[in-house]
Amino acid sequence: MAHTTPRTWLITGCSTGFGKILAQAALDRGDNVVATARRPETLADLKPAADGKLQVARLDVTRPGEAAAAAELAEQLFGRLDILVNNAGYGFVGAIEEGEPEEYRPMFETNVFGLIETTRAALPALRRSRGGRIVNLSSIAGIAGRAGFGYYNASKFAVEGLSEALAQEVAPFGVKVIIVEPGPFRTEFLGRSINAARNEMPAYAETSGVTRRYAAENDGLQGGDPHKAIAVILKAIDSDAPPLHLVLGDEAYPRVRAKLKAFEADLDAWEPLGGAATRFD
């Protein structure tokens, strides 16, 4: 996918991790970037390759109107919007019984409803771009459930379903959707970007408790190199035929294949009964 003119990006959640690395990578390529965060001062170290290529803006995806203002800003400053990256989000660990509504509902406001509203705000400009990209940061947690990550799984499963439907809706406009599904990467996710249920029940020590301990003990020890992940994401964005599902990391692929294998085993075992349930004798 050759580009003779700079593209314009709108990226949410640029204060840390994939969002910040991707914003810098886009700037290094000479593209225009509207980099957003709830606290714009956290983006002071982003450096554009040329003057006028970077606009830092406040965007809390849970606050009505801020996403629309950011999308409008991108078009006002750079004349178009080509790439939306929905990166803002965070995690929550704890058994389903342990979580309280005031703990897990705000995560859904960010991970799901914030992504929806940002996408809705950007779609008119992306349709006009005729060839834009929507990159939704999901997770391996959006494909395979894990004890202790149930609420986080639910939020990312929602991103997957929404993105698959969206891909069909925007295809006639030349807009492609890419769902990024990383395994563990060495970002701040397990430290700054994950909350834990206050209630920790001994009954779940050997199920969700294992995941709690993993999250508490492995911050900064994840095996994945986030810069290499960003390089793959850029290749996908540049492709004329990008994947709808972009799995990242050598720990993620076995989990996806195990999920597919288990799913297929259930289909094979129960199709004679389940398939026949729709037929009248």
Buried (B, 14 or more C-beta within 10 A) or exposed (E): EEEEEBBBBBBBBBBBBBBBBBBBBBBEBBBBBBBBBBEBEBBEEBEBBEEEBBBBBBBBBBBEEBBBBBBBBBBEBBEBBBBBBBBBBBBBBBBBEBBEEEBBEBBBBBBBBBBBBBBEBBBEBBBEBEBBBBBBBBBBBBBBBBBBBBBBBBBBBBBBEBBEEBBEEBEEBEBBBBBBBBBBBBBBBBEEBBBBBEEBEEEBEEEBBBBBEBBEEBBEEBEBEBEEBBEBBBEBBBEEEBBEBBBBBEBBBEBBEEBEEEEEEEEEEEEEEEEEEEEEE
